[in-house]
Amino acid sequence: MAAKTTEENDIADEDLVPLADETASQAQRVVAAYATDADECRMLLAMLGIEPTAKVD
């Protein structure tokens, strides 16, 4: 079933808030855990608007 798209569901650009680093990091871990390969992981992160970052030790 397709989601309804109406004006009341639209979010204005000025209402968008960037993710905190901690939240983005947690989202990256969850996506990486469920992705079947690196390409799928990159695609899912892109769909969420989260840039993949290099691993820091």
All heavy atoms as atom14 arrays in JSON, in Angstrom:
{
  "sequence": "MAAKTTEENDIADEDLVPLADETASQAQRVVAAYATDADECRMLLAMLGIEPTAKVD",
  "atom14_mask": [
    [1, 1, 1, 1, 1, 1, 1, 1, 0, 0, 0, 0, 0, 0],
    [1, 1, 1, 1, 1, 0, 0, 0, 0, 0, 0, 0, 0, 0],
    [1, 1, 1, 1, 1, 0, 0, 0, 0, 0, 0, 0, 0, 0],
    [1, 1, 1, 1, 1, 1, 1, 1, 1, 0, 0, 0, 0, 0],
    [1, 1, 1, 1, 1, 1, 1, 0, 0, 0, 0, 0, 0, 0],
    [1, 1, 1, 1, 1, 1, 1, 0, 0, 0, 0, 0, 0, 0],
    [1, 1, 1, 1, 1, 1, 1, 1, 1, 0, 0, 0, 0, 0],
    [1, 1, 1, 1, 1, 1, 1, 1, 1, 0, 0, 0, 0, 0],
    [1, 1, 1, 1, 1, 1, 1, 1, 0, 0, 0, 0, 0, 0],
    [1, 1, 1, 1, 1, 1, 1, 1, 0, 0, 0, 0, 0, 0],
    [1, 1, 1, 1, 1, 1, 1, 1, 0, 0, 0, 0, 0, 0],
    [1, 1, 1, 1, 1, 0, 0, 0, 0, 0, 0, 0, 0, 0],
    [1, 1, 1, 1, 1, 1, 1, 1, 0, 0, 0, 0, 0, 0],
    [1, 1, 1, 1, 1, 1, 1, 1, 1, 0, 0, 0, 0, 0],
    [1, 1, 1, 1, 1, 1, 1, 1, 0, 0, 0, 0, 0, 0],
    [1, 1, 1, 1, 1, 1, 1, 1, 0, 0, 0, 0, 0, 0],
    [1, 1, 1, 1, 1, 1, 1, 0, 0, 0, 0, 0, 0, 0],
    [1, 1, 1, 1, 1, 1, 1, 0, 0, 0, 0, 0, 0, 0],
    [1, 1, 1, 1, 1, 1, 1, 1, 0, 0, 0, 0, 0, 0],
    [1, 1, 1, 1, 1, 0, 0, 0, 0, 0, 0, 0, 0, 0],
    [1, 1, 1, 1, 1, 1, 1, 1, 0, 0, 0, 0, 0, 0],
    [1, 1, 1, 1, 1, 1, 1, 1, 1, 0, 0, 0, 0, 0],
    [1, 1, 1, 1, 1, 1, 1, 0, 0, 0, 0, 0, 0, 0],
    [1, 1, 1, 1, 1, 0, 0, 0, 0, 0, 0, 0, 0, 0],
    [1, 1, 1, 1, 1, 1, 0, 0, 0, 0, 0, 0, 0, 0],
    [1, 1, 1, 1, 1, 1, 1, 1, 1, 0, 0, 0, 0, 0],
    [1, 1, 1, 1, 1, 0, 0, 0, 0, 0, 0, 0, 0, 0],
    [1, 1, 1, 1, 1, 1, 1, 1, 1, 0, 0, 0, 0, 0],
    [1, 1, 1, 1, 1, 1, 1, 1, 1, 1, 1, 0, 0, 0],
    [1, 1, 1, 1, 1, 1, 1, 0, 0, 0, 0, 0, 0, 0],
    [1, 1, 1, 1, 1, 1, 1, 0, 0, 0, 0, 0, 0, 0],
    [1, 1, 1, 1, 1, 0, 0, 0, 0, 0, 0, 0, 0, 0],
    [1, 1, 1, 1, 1, 0, 0, 0, 0, 0, 0, 0, 0, 0],
    [1, 1, 1, 1, 1, 1, 1, 1, 1, 1, 1, 1, 0, 0],
    [1, 1, 1, 1, 1, 0, 0, 0, 0, 0, 0, 0, 0, 0],
    [1, 1, 1, 1, 1, 1, 1, 0, 0, 0, 0, 0, 0, 0],
    [1, 1, 1, 1, 1, 1, 1, 1, 0, 0, 0, 0, 0, 0],
    [1, 1, 1, 1, 1, 0, 0, 0, 0, 0, 0, 0, 0, 0],
    [1, 1, 1, 1, 1, 1, 1, 1, 0, 0, 0, 0, 0, 0],
    [1, 1, 1, 1, 1, 1, 1, 1, 1, 0, 0, 0, 0, 0],
    [1, 1, 1, 1, 1, 1, 0, 0, 0, 0, 0, 0, 0, 0],
    [1, 1, 1, 1, 1, 1, 1, 1, 1, 1, 1, 0, 0, 0],
    [1, 1, 1, 1, 1, 1, 1, 1, 0, 0, 0, 0, 0, 0],
    [1, 1, 1, 1, 1, 1, 1, 1, 0, 0, 0, 0, 0, 0],
    [1, 1, 1, 1, 1, 1, 1, 1, 0, 0, 0, 0, 0, 0],
    [1, 1, 1, 1, 1, 0, 0, 0, 0, 0, 0, 0, 0, 0],
    [1, 1, 1, 1, 1, 1, 1, 1, 0, 0, 0, 0, 0, 0],
    [1, 1, 1, 1, 1, 1, 1, 1, 0, 0, 0, 0, 0, 0],
    [1, 1, 1, 1, 0, 0, 0, 0, 0, 0, 0, 0, 0, 0],
    [1, 1, 1, 1, 1, 1, 1, 1, 0, 0, 0, 0, 0, 0],
    [1, 1, 1, 1, 1, 1, 1, 1, 1, 0, 0, 0, 0, 0],
    [1, 1, 1, 1, 1, 1, 1, 0, 0, 0, 0, 0, 0, 0],
    [1, 1, 1, 1, 1, 1, 1, 0, 0, 0, 0, 0, 0, 0],
    [1, 1, 1, 1, 1, 0, 0, 0, 0, 0, 0, 0, 0, 0],
    [1, 1, 1, 1, 1, 1, 1, 1, 1, 0, 0, 0, 0, 0],
    [1, 1, 1, 1, 1, 1, 1, 0, 0, 0, 0, 0, 0, 0],
    [1, 1, 1, 1, 1, 1, 1, 1, 0, 0, 0, 0, 0, 0]
  ],
  "atom14_positions": [
    [[0.84, -1.17, 0.0], [0.0, 0.0, 0.0], [0.89, 1.24, 0.0], [1.78, 1.39, 0.84], [-0.9, -0.04, 1.23], [-1.8, 1.15, 1.35], [-2.83, 0.97, 2.81], [-4.22, 1.86, 2.26], [0.0, 0.0, 0.0], [0.0, 0.0, 0.0], [0.0, 0.0, 0.0], [0.0, 0.0, 0.0], [0.0, 0.0, 0.0], [0.0, 0.0, 0.0]],
    [[0.68, 2.1, -0.92], [1.49, 3.31, -1.04], [1.07, 4.33, 0.02], [-0.09, 4.43, 0.38], [1.33, 3.91, -2.42], [0.0, 0.0, 0.0], [0.0, 0.0, 0.0], [0.0, 0.0, 0.0], [0.0, 0.0, 0.0], [0.0, 0.0, 0.0], [0.0, 0.0, 0.0], [0.0, 0.0, 0.0], [0.0, 0.0, 0.0], [0.0, 0.0, 0.0]],
    [[2.06, 5.05, 0.51], [1.78, 6.1, 1.49], [1.12, 7.28, 0.8], [1.42, 7.59, -0.34], [3.07, 6.53, 2.16], [0.0, 0.0, 0.0], [0.0, 0.0, 0.0], [0.0, 0.0, 0.0], [0.0, 0.0, 0.0], [0.0, 0.0, 0.0], [0.0, 0.0, 0.0], [0.0, 0.0, 0.0], [0.0, 0.0, 0.0], [0.0, 0.0, 0.0]],
    [[0.23, 7.91, 1.51], [-0.43, 9.09, 0.97], [0.54, 10.26, 1.04], [1.22, 10.46, 2.03], [-1.68, 9.42, 1.77], [-2.77, 8.4, 1.64], [-3.98, 8.83, 2.44], [-5.08, 7.8, 2.35], [-6.23, 8.16, 3.17], [0.0, 0.0, 0.0], [0.0, 0.0, 0.0], [0.0, 0.0, 0.0], [0.0, 0.0, 0.0], [0.0, 0.0, 0.0]],
    [[0.61, 11.01, -0.02], [1.45, 12.2, -0.03], [0.53, 13.4, -0.13], [-0.15, 13.61, -1.12], [2.44, 12.19, -1.21], [1.72, 12.03, -2.41], [3.45, 11.07, -1.06], [0.0, 0.0, 0.0], [0.0, 0.0, 0.0], [0.0, 0.0, 0.0], [0.0, 0.0, 0.0], [0.0, 0.0, 0.0], [0.0, 0.0, 0.0], [0.0, 0.0, 0.0]],
    [[0.5, 14.17, 0.92], [-0.32, 15.37, 0.96], [0.51, 16.53, 1.45], [1.62, 16.35, 1.96], [-1.54, 15.19, 1.89], [-1.06, 15.01, 3.22], [-2.39, 14.01, 1.48], [0.0, 0.0, 0.0], [0.0, 0.0, 0.0], [0.0, 0.0, 0.0], [0.0, 0.0, 0.0], [0.0, 0.0, 0.0], [0.0, 0.0, 0.0], [0.0, 0.0, 0.0]],
    [[-0.03, 17.69, 1.31], [0.66, 18.89, 1.78], [0.9, 18.84, 3.29], [1.9, 19.35, 3.77], [-0.15, 20.14, 1.42], [-0.2, 20.42, -0.07], [1.16, 20.74, -0.65], [1.96, 21.43, 0.0], [1.43, 20.29, -1.77], [0.0, 0.0, 0.0], [0.0, 0.0, 0.0], [0.0, 0.0, 0.0], [0.0, 0.0, 0.0], [0.0, 0.0, 0.0]],
    [[0.01, 18.22, 4.03], [0.17, 18.19, 5.49], [1.32, 17.29, 5.92], [1.83, 17.42, 7.02], [-1.13, 17.76, 6.17], [-1.55, 16.34, 5.84], [-2.94, 16.02, 6.33], [-3.83, 16.87, 6.18], [-3.11, 14.92, 6.87], [0.0, 0.0, 0.0], [0.0, 0.0, 0.0], [0.0, 0.0, 0.0], [0.0, 0.0, 0.0], [0.0, 0.0, 0.0]],
    [[1.76, 16.36, 5.05], [2.88, 15.49, 5.37], [4.22, 16.08, 4.95], [5.26, 15.54, 5.31], [2.7, 14.13, 4.7], [1.56, 13.34, 5.27], [1.11, 13.6, 6.39], [1.07, 12.39, 4.52], [0.0, 0.0, 0.0], [0.0, 0.0, 0.0], [0.0, 0.0, 0.0], [0.0, 0.0, 0.0], [0.0, 0.0, 0.0], [0.0, 0.0, 0.0]],
    [[4.2, 17.14, 4.16], [5.44, 17.75, 3.68], [6.17, 18.46, 4.82], [5.55, 19.09, 5.68], [5.16, 18.75, 2.56], [4.73, 18.06, 1.28], [4.91, 16.83, 1.18], [4.21, 18.75, 0.38], [0.0, 0.0, 0.0], [0.0, 0.0, 0.0], [0.0, 0.0, 0.0], [0.0, 0.0, 0.0], [0.0, 0.0, 0.0], [0.0, 0.0, 0.0]],
    [[7.49, 18.38, 4.78], [8.33, 19.06, 5.77], [9.13, 20.12, 5.02], [9.8, 19.83, 4.03], [9.29, 18.08, 6.46], [8.49, 17.01, 7.22], [10.22, 18.81, 7.41], [9.34, 15.91, 7.8], [0.0, 0.0, 0.0], [0.0, 0.0, 0.0], [0.0, 0.0, 0.0], [0.0, 0.0, 0.0], [0.0, 0.0, 0.0], [0.0, 0.0, 0.0]],
    [[9.08, 21.33, 5.52], [9.83, 22.42, 4.89], [11.31, 22.23, 5.14], [11.73, 21.69, 6.18], [9.35, 23.75, 5.46], [0.0, 0.0, 0.0], [0.0, 0.0, 0.0], [0.0, 0.0, 0.0], [0.0, 0.0, 0.0], [0.0, 0.0, 0.0], [0.0, 0.0, 0.0], [0.0, 0.0, 0.0], [0.0, 0.0, 0.0], [0.0, 0.0, 0.0]],
    [[12.14, 22.68, 4.19], [13.59, 22.53, 4.32], [14.11, 23.18, 5.59], [15.03, 22.67, 6.22], [14.3, 23.14, 3.11], [14.12, 22.29, 1.86], [13.76, 21.09, 1.98], [14.33, 22.82, 0.76], [0.0, 0.0, 0.0], [0.0, 0.0, 0.0], [0.0, 0.0, 0.0], [0.0, 0.0, 0.0], [0.0, 0.0, 0.0], [0.0, 0.0, 0.0]],
    [[13.54, 24.31, 5.98], [14.03, 24.99, 7.18], [13.67, 24.24, 8.46], [14.23, 24.49, 9.52], [13.53, 26.43, 7.24], [12.03, 26.59, 7.27], [11.4, 26.71, 5.9], [12.1, 26.6, 4.88], [10.19, 26.91, 5.86], [0.0, 0.0, 0.0], [0.0, 0.0, 0.0], [0.0, 0.0, 0.0], [0.0, 0.0, 0.0], [0.0, 0.0, 0.0]],
    [[12.74, 23.27, 8.38], [12.37, 22.48, 9.55], [13.27, 21.26, 9.75], [13.21, 20.61, 10.79], [10.92, 22.01, 9.44], [9.93, 23.14, 9.54], [10.3, 24.2, 10.12], [8.8, 23.0, 9.05], [0.0, 0.0, 0.0], [0.0, 0.0, 0.0], [0.0, 0.0, 0.0], [0.0, 0.0, 0.0], [0.0, 0.0, 0.0], [0.0, 0.0, 0.0]],
    [[14.09, 20.95, 8.75], [14.99, 19.82, 8.86], [16.19, 20.18, 9.73], [16.76, 21.25, 9.62], [15.48, 19.38, 7.48], [14.4, 18.86, 6.54], [15.0, 18.57, 5.18], [13.73, 17.64, 7.1], [0.0, 0.0, 0.0], [0.0, 0.0, 0.0], [0.0, 0.0, 0.0], [0.0, 0.0, 0.0], [0.0, 0.0, 0.0], [0.0, 0.0, 0.0]],
    [[16.56, 19.25, 10.6], [17.68, 19.47, 11.51], [18.73, 18.4, 11.22], [18.39, 17.22, 11.08], [17.21, 19.36, 12.98], [18.36, 19.54, 13.94], [16.11, 20.35, 13.25], [0.0, 0.0, 0.0], [0.0, 0.0, 0.0], [0.0, 0.0, 0.0], [0.0, 0.0, 0.0], [0.0, 0.0, 0.0], [0.0, 0.0, 0.0], [0.0, 0.0, 0.0]],
    [[20.0, 18.77, 11.11], [21.04, 17.77, 10.86], [21.13, 16.77, 12.02], [20.85, 17.11, 13.17], [22.33, 18.58, 10.77], [21.94, 20.0, 10.71], [20.54, 20.12, 11.18], [0.0, 0.0, 0.0], [0.0, 0.0, 0.0], [0.0, 0.0, 0.0], [0.0, 0.0, 0.0], [0.0, 0.0, 0.0], [0.0, 0.0, 0.0], [0.0, 0.0, 0.0]],
    [[21.49, 15.53, 11.68], [21.65, 14.52, 12.72], [22.86, 14.81, 13.59], [23.89, 15.27, 13.1], [21.87, 13.15, 12.08], [20.68, 12.47, 11.43], [21.13, 11.17, 10.78], [19.59, 12.21, 12.43], [0.0, 0.0, 0.0], [0.0, 0.0, 0.0], [0.0, 0.0, 0.0], [0.0, 0.0, 0.0], [0.0, 0.0, 0.0], [0.0, 0.0, 0.0]],
    [[22.73, 14.5, 14.85], [23.89, 14.58, 15.74], [24.87, 13.48, 15.34], [24.47, 12.44, 14.79], [23.44, 14.39, 17.19], [0.0, 0.0, 0.0], [0.0, 0.0, 0.0], [0.0, 0.0, 0.0], [0.0, 0.0, 0.0], [0.0, 0.0, 0.0], [0.0, 0.0, 0.0], [0.0, 0.0, 0.0], [0.0, 0.0, 0.0], [0.0, 0.0, 0.0]],
    [[26.14, 13.7, 15.59], [27.16, 12.71, 15.23], [26.87, 11.36, 15.86], [27.03, 10.32, 15.23], [28.55, 13.19, 15.65], [29.04, 14.35, 14.8], [28.5, 14.55, 13.7], [29.96, 15.06, 15.25], [0.0, 0.0, 0.0], [0.0, 0.0, 0.0], [0.0, 0.0, 0.0], [0.0, 0.0, 0.0], [0.0, 0.0, 0.0], [0.0, 0.0, 0.0]],
    [[26.44, 11.36, 17.11], [26.14, 10.1, 17.81], [24.98, 9.37, 17.13], [25.03, 8.16, 16.94], [25.77, 10.41, 19.26], [25.27, 9.22, 20.04], [26.31, 8.64, 20.95], [27.37, 9.26, 21.13], [26.04, 7.57, 21.48], [0.0, 0.0, 0.0], [0.0, 0.0, 0.0], [0.0, 0.0, 0.0], [0.0, 0.0, 0.0], [0.0, 0.0, 0.0]],
    [[23.95, 10.07, 16.75], [22.8, 9.46, 16.09], [23.19, 8.88, 14.73], [22.8, 7.77, 14.39], [21.66, 10.48, 15.92], [21.35, 11.04, 17.19], [20.43, 9.85, 15.32], [0.0, 0.0, 0.0], [0.0, 0.0, 0.0], [0.0, 0.0, 0.0], [0.0, 0.0, 0.0], [0.0, 0.0, 0.0], [0.0, 0.0, 0.0], [0.0, 0.0, 0.0]],
    [[23.96, 9.63, 13.97], [24.41, 9.15, 12.67], [25.28, 7.92, 12.82], [25.16, 6.95, 12.06], [25.17, 10.26, 11.94], [0.0, 0.0, 0.0], [0.0, 0.0, 0.0], [0.0, 0.0, 0.0], [0.0, 0.0, 0.0], [0.0, 0.0, 0.0], [0.0, 0.0, 0.0], [0.0, 0.0, 0.0], [0.0, 0.0, 0.0], [0.0, 0.0, 0.0]],
    [[26.14, 7.92, 13.82], [27.01, 6.77, 14.07], [26.2, 5.52, 14.43], [26.48, 4.43, 13.94], [27.99, 7.11, 15.19], [28.82, 6.02, 15.47], [0.0, 0.0, 0.0], [0.0, 0.0, 0.0], [0.0, 0.0, 0.0], [0.0, 0.0, 0.0], [0.0, 0.0, 0.0], [0.0, 0.0, 0.0], [0.0, 0.0, 0.0], [0.0, 0.0, 0.0]],
    [[25.2, 5.69, 15.26], [24.34, 4.57, 15.63], [23.58, 4.05, 14.41], [23.45, 2.84, 14.22], [23.36, 4.98, 16.72], [24.02, 5.2, 18.06], [23.07, 5.8, 19.08], [21.98, 6.28, 18.74], [23.47, 5.79, 20.34], [0.0, 0.0, 0.0], [0.0, 0.0, 0.0], [0.0, 0.0, 0.0], [0.0, 0.0, 0.0], [0.0, 0.0, 0.0]],
    [[23.08, 4.95, 13.58], [22.35, 4.56, 12.38], [23.27, 3.8, 11.42], [22.86, 2.81, 10.81], [21.75, 5.78, 11.69], [0.0, 0.0, 0.0], [0.0, 0.0, 0.0], [0.0, 0.0, 0.0], [0.0, 0.0, 0.0], [0.0, 0.0, 0.0], [0.0, 0.0, 0.0], [0.0, 0.0, 0.0], [0.0, 0.0, 0.0], [0.0, 0.0, 0.0]],
    [[24.5, 4.26, 11.29], [25.46, 3.57, 10.42], [25.7, 2.14, 10.89], [25.76, 1.22, 10.08], [26.79, 4.33, 10.39], [26.73, 5.62, 9.62], [27.97, 6.46, 9.79], [28.69, 6.33, 10.78], [28.22, 7.34, 8.85], [0.0, 0.0, 0.0], [0.0, 0.0, 0.0], [0.0, 0.0, 0.0], [0.0, 0.0, 0.0], [0.0, 0.0, 0.0]],
    [[25.81, 1.95, 12.2], [26.03, 0.6, 12.73], [24.84, -0.31, 12.46], [25.0, -1.47, 12.09], [26.34, 0.65, 14.23], [27.75, 1.1, 14.53], [28.11, 0.84, 15.98], [27.42, 1.73, 16.88], [27.86, 2.92, 17.26], [29.01, 3.35, 16.82], [27.18, 3.67, 18.08], [0.0, 0.0, 0.0], [0.0, 0.0, 0.0], [0.0, 0.0, 0.0]],
    [[23.64, 0.2, 12.65], [22.44, -0.61, 12.41], [22.33, -0.97, 10.94], [22.08, -2.13, 10.6], [21.17, 0.14, 12.9], [19.91, -0.58, 12.45], [21.19, 0.3, 14.41], [0.0, 0.0, 0.0], [0.0, 0.0, 0.0], [0.0, 0.0, 0.0], [0.0, 0.0, 0.0], [0.0, 0.0, 0.0], [0.0, 0.0, 0.0], [0.0, 0.0, 0.0]],
    [[22.53, 0.0, 10.07], [22.45, -0.26, 8.63], [23.51, -1.28, 8.22], [23.23, -2.23, 7.49], [22.6, 1.05, 7.81], [22.8, 0.76, 6.33], [21.37, 1.93, 8.02], [0.0, 0.0, 0.0], [0.0, 0.0, 0.0], [0.0, 0.0, 0.0], [0.0, 0.0, 0.0], [0.0, 0.0, 0.0], [0.0, 0.0, 0.0], [0.0, 0.0, 0.0]],
    [[24.73, -1.13, 8.71], [25.81, -2.05, 8.37], [25.5, -3.47, 8.86], [25.82, -4.45, 8.18], [27.13, -1.56, 8.96], [0.0, 0.0, 0.0], [0.0, 0.0, 0.0], [0.0, 0.0, 0.0], [0.0, 0.0, 0.0], [0.0, 0.0, 0.0], [0.0, 0.0, 0.0], [0.0, 0.0, 0.0], [0.0, 0.0, 0.0], [0.0, 0.0, 0.0]],
    [[24.85, -3.58, 10.01], [24.53, -4.9, 10.55], [23.5, -5.64, 9.7], [23.56, -6.86, 9.57], [24.01, -4.76, 11.98], [0.0, 0.0, 0.0], [0.0, 0.0, 0.0], [0.0, 0.0, 0.0], [0.0, 0.0, 0.0], [0.0, 0.0, 0.0], [0.0, 0.0, 0.0], [0.0, 0.0, 0.0], [0.0, 0.0, 0.0], [0.0, 0.0, 0.0]],
    [[22.57, -4.92, 9.1], [21.5, -5.55, 8.33], [21.75, -5.59, 6.83], [21.07, -6.33, 6.12], [20.16, -4.86, 8.62], [19.63, -5.21, 9.98], [19.85, -4.38, 11.07], [18.93, -6.39, 10.19], [19.38, -4.71, 12.33], [18.46, -6.73, 11.44], [18.68, -5.89, 12.51], [18.21, -6.23, 13.75], [0.0, 0.0, 0.0], [0.0, 0.0, 0.0]],
    [[22.7, -4.83, 6.33], [23.0, -4.82, 4.9], [23.66, -6.14, 4.5], [24.44, -6.71, 5.26], [23.91, -3.65, 4.55], [0.0, 0.0, 0.0], [0.0, 0.0, 0.0], [0.0, 0.0, 0.0], [0.0, 0.0, 0.0], [0.0, 0.0, 0.0], [0.0, 0.0, 0.0], [0.0, 0.0, 0.0], [0.0, 0.0, 0.0], [0.0, 0.0, 0.0]],
    [[23.35, -6.61, 3.3], [23.91, -7.87, 2.85], [25.33, -7.72, 2.29], [26.08, -8.69, 2.27], [23.02, -8.52, 1.76], [22.86, -7.61, 0.69], [21.66, -8.89, 2.33], [0.0, 0.0, 0.0], [0.0, 0.0, 0.0], [0.0, 0.0, 0.0], [0.0, 0.0, 0.0], [0.0, 0.0, 0.0], [0.0, 0.0, 0.0], [0.0, 0.0, 0.0]],
    [[25.67, -6.52, 1.83], [27.02, -6.27, 1.35], [27.31, -4.76, 1.41], [26.45, -3.97, 1.78], [27.23, -6.82, -0.07], [26.26, -6.25, -1.09], [25.69, -5.16, -0.86], [26.07, -6.89, -2.14], [0.0, 0.0, 0.0], [0.0, 0.0, 0.0], [0.0, 0.0, 0.0], [0.0, 0.0, 0.0], [0.0, 0.0, 0.0], [0.0, 0.0, 0.0]],
    [[28.53, -4.39, 1.05], [28.95, -2.99, 1.14], [28.14, -2.09, 0.22], [27.8, -0.96, 0.59], [30.44, -2.87, 0.84], [0.0, 0.0, 0.0], [0.0, 0.0, 0.0], [0.0, 0.0, 0.0], [0.0, 0.0, 0.0], [0.0, 0.0, 0.0], [0.0, 0.0, 0.0], [0.0, 0.0, 0.0], [0.0, 0.0, 0.0], [0.0, 0.0, 0.0]],
    [[27.81, -2.57, -0.98], [27.02, -1.75, -1.91], [25.64, -1.46, -1.35], [25.14, -0.34, -1.45], [26.9, -2.44, -3.27], [28.2, -2.42, -4.05], [28.99, -1.47, -3.84], [28.41, -3.34, -4.86], [0.0, 0.0, 0.0], [0.0, 0.0, 0.0], [0.0, 0.0, 0.0], [0.0, 0.0, 0.0], [0.0, 0.0, 0.0], [0.0, 0.0, 0.0]],
    [[25.0, -2.47, -0.77], [23.69, -2.25, -0.18], [23.79, -1.3, 1.01], [22.93, -0.43, 1.19], [23.06, -3.57, 0.26], [21.65, -3.38, 0.81], [21.0, -4.66, 1.24], [21.61, -5.42, 2.03], [19.88, -4.91, 0.79], [0.0, 0.0, 0.0], [0.0, 0.0, 0.0], [0.0, 0.0, 0.0], [0.0, 0.0, 0.0], [0.0, 0.0, 0.0]],
    [[24.83, -1.43, 1.79], [25.04, -0.54, 2.93], [25.16, 0.91, 2.47], [24.5, 1.8, 3.02], [26.28, -0.97, 3.7], [26.58, -0.02, 5.21], [0.0, 0.0, 0.0], [0.0, 0.0, 0.0], [0.0, 0.0, 0.0], [0.0, 0.0, 0.0], [0.0, 0.0, 0.0], [0.0, 0.0, 0.0], [0.0, 0.0, 0.0], [0.0, 0.0, 0.0]],
    [[25.97, 1.16, 1.44], [26.13, 2.51, 0.9], [24.8, 3.05, 0.37], [24.45, 4.21, 0.59], [27.19, 2.53, -0.18], [28.6, 2.54, 0.34], [29.6, 2.79, -0.77], [29.72, 1.64, -1.66], [30.55, 0.62, -1.48], [31.34, 0.62, -0.43], [30.59, -0.38, -2.32], [0.0, 0.0, 0.0], [0.0, 0.0, 0.0], [0.0, 0.0, 0.0]],
    [[24.04, 2.18, -0.32], [22.76, 2.61, -0.88], [21.78, 2.99, 0.24], [21.12, 4.03, 0.18], [22.14, 1.5, -1.73], [20.78, 1.85, -2.28], [19.88, 0.45, -2.98], [19.61, -0.55, -1.53], [0.0, 0.0, 0.0], [0.0, 0.0, 0.0], [0.0, 0.0, 0.0], [0.0, 0.0, 0.0], [0.0, 0.0, 0.0], [0.0, 0.0, 0.0]],
    [[21.69, 2.16, 1.27], [20.78, 2.45, 2.38], [21.18, 3.72, 3.12], [20.32, 4.53, 3.5], [20.71, 1.25, 3.33], [20.07, -0.01, 2.75], [20.28, -1.19, 3.68], [18.61, 0.21, 2.46], [0.0, 0.0, 0.0], [0.0, 0.0, 0.0], [0.0, 0.0, 0.0], [0.0, 0.0, 0.0], [0.0, 0.0, 0.0], [0.0, 0.0, 0.0]],
    [[22.47, 3.9, 3.34], [22.93, 5.12, 4.0], [22.59, 6.35, 3.16], [22.17, 7.38, 3.69], [24.43, 5.06, 4.28], [24.86, 4.09, 5.39], [26.38, 3.99, 5.43], [24.3, 4.5, 6.73], [0.0, 0.0, 0.0], [0.0, 0.0, 0.0], [0.0, 0.0, 0.0], [0.0, 0.0, 0.0], [0.0, 0.0, 0.0], [0.0, 0.0, 0.0]],
    [[22.76, 6.23, 1.85], [22.42, 7.34, 0.96], [20.93, 7.65, 1.01], [20.52, 8.82, 1.01], [22.85, 7.02, -0.47], [0.0, 0.0, 0.0], [0.0, 0.0, 0.0], [0.0, 0.0, 0.0], [0.0, 0.0, 0.0], [0.0, 0.0, 0.0], [0.0, 0.0, 0.0], [0.0, 0.0, 0.0], [0.0, 0.0, 0.0], [0.0, 0.0, 0.0]],
    [[20.11, 6.6, 1.07], [18.66, 6.8, 1.15], [18.27, 7.52, 2.44], [17.3, 8.28, 2.46], [17.94, 5.46, 1.06], [18.04, 4.8, -0.3], [17.4, 3.12, -0.3], [15.66, 3.45, -0.42], [0.0, 0.0, 0.0], [0.0, 0.0, 0.0], [0.0, 0.0, 0.0], [0.0, 0.0, 0.0], [0.0, 0.0, 0.0], [0.0, 0.0, 0.0]],
    [[19.02, 7.27, 3.5], [18.76, 7.94, 4.78], [19.4, 9.32, 4.85], [19.15, 10.06, 5.79], [19.28, 7.09, 5.94], [18.53, 5.78, 6.18], [19.28, 4.93, 7.2], [17.12, 6.05, 6.62], [0.0, 0.0, 0.0], [0.0, 0.0, 0.0], [0.0, 0.0, 0.0], [0.0, 0.0, 0.0], [0.0, 0.0, 0.0], [0.0, 0.0, 0.0]],
    [[20.23, 9.63, 3.87], [20.91, 10.92, 3.88], [22.07, 10.98, 4.84], [22.44, 12.03, 5.33], [0.0, 0.0, 0.0], [0.0, 0.0, 0.0], [0.0, 0.0, 0.0], [0.0, 0.0, 0.0], [0.0, 0.0, 0.0], [0.0, 0.0, 0.0], [0.0, 0.0, 0.0], [0.0, 0.0, 0.0], [0.0, 0.0, 0.0], [0.0, 0.0, 0.0]],
    [[22.65, 9.8, 5.11], [23.78, 9.72, 6.04], [25.02, 9.35, 5.23], [25.03, 8.34, 4.53], [23.54, 8.65, 7.12], [22.27, 9.0, 7.91], [24.73, 8.54, 8.04], [21.84, 7.9, 8.84], [0.0, 0.0, 0.0], [0.0, 0.0, 0.0], [0.0, 0.0, 0.0], [0.0, 0.0, 0.0], [0.0, 0.0, 0.0], [0.0, 0.0, 0.0]],
    [[26.04, 10.17, 5.34], [27.28, 9.9, 4.62], [28.07, 8.8, 5.33], [28.21, 8.84, 6.56], [28.14, 11.16, 4.56], [27.53, 12.27, 3.74], [27.49, 11.94, 2.27], [28.43, 11.33, 1.76], [26.5, 12.31, 1.63], [0.0, 0.0, 0.0], [0.0, 0.0, 0.0], [0.0, 0.0, 0.0], [0.0, 0.0, 0.0], [0.0, 0.0, 0.0]],
    [[28.57, 7.82, 4.58], [29.46, 6.84, 5.22], [30.76, 7.51, 5.64], [31.24, 8.43, 4.97], [29.7, 5.79, 4.13], [29.3, 6.44, 2.86], [28.37, 7.57, 3.18], [0.0, 0.0, 0.0], [0.0, 0.0, 0.0], [0.0, 0.0, 0.0], [0.0, 0.0, 0.0], [0.0, 0.0, 0.0], [0.0, 0.0, 0.0], [0.0, 0.0, 0.0]],
    [[31.28, 7.12, 6.77], [32.53, 7.69, 7.26], [33.58, 6.61, 7.38], [33.26, 5.42, 7.5], [32.34, 8.34, 8.65], [31.84, 7.37, 9.56], [31.38, 9.51, 8.58], [0.0, 0.0, 0.0], [0.0, 0.0, 0.0], [0.0, 0.0, 0.0], [0.0, 0.0, 0.0], [0.0, 0.0, 0.0], [0.0, 0.0, 0.0], [0.0, 0.0, 0.0]],
    [[34.83, 7.03, 7.34], [35.93, 6.08, 7.5], [35.98, 5.63, 8.95], [35.65, 6.37, 9.89], [37.25, 6.74, 7.12], [0.0, 0.0, 0.0], [0.0, 0.0, 0.0], [0.0, 0.0, 0.0], [0.0, 0.0, 0.0], [0.0, 0.0, 0.0], [0.0, 0.0, 0.0], [0.0, 0.0, 0.0], [0.0, 0.0, 0.0], [0.0, 0.0, 0.0]],
    [[36.38, 4.39, 9.15], [36.47, 3.82, 10.51], [37.63, 4.49, 11.24], [38.74, 4.59, 10.72], [36.68, 2.32, 10.45], [36.72, 1.68, 11.8], [36.86, 0.18, 11.7], [36.94, -0.42, 13.08], [37.13, -1.86, 13.02], [0.0, 0.0, 0.0], [0.0, 0.0, 0.0], [0.0, 0.0, 0.0], [0.0, 0.0, 0.0], [0.0, 0.0, 0.0]],
    [[37.35, 4.98, 12.44], [38.38, 5.63, 13.25], [38.62, 4.78, 14.49], [37.69, 4.42, 15.19], [37.91, 7.05, 13.68], [38.94, 7.7, 14.56], [37.59, 7.88, 12.46], [0.0, 0.0, 0.0], [0.0, 0.0, 0.0], [0.0, 0.0, 0.0], [0.0, 0.0, 0.0], [0.0, 0.0, 0.0], [0.0, 0.0, 0.0], [0.0, 0.0, 0.0]],
    [[39.89, 4.44, 14.71], [40.23, 3.61, 15.89], [40.44, 4.45, 17.11], [40.85, 5.52, 17.15], [41.49, 2.79, 15.61], [41.2, 1.73, 14.55], [40.08, 1.2, 14.53], [42.09, 1.44, 13.74], [0.0, 0.0, 0.0], [0.0, 0.0, 0.0], [0.0, 0.0, 0.0], [0.0, 0.0, 0.0], [0.0, 0.0, 0.0], [0.0, 0.0, 0.0]]
  ]
}
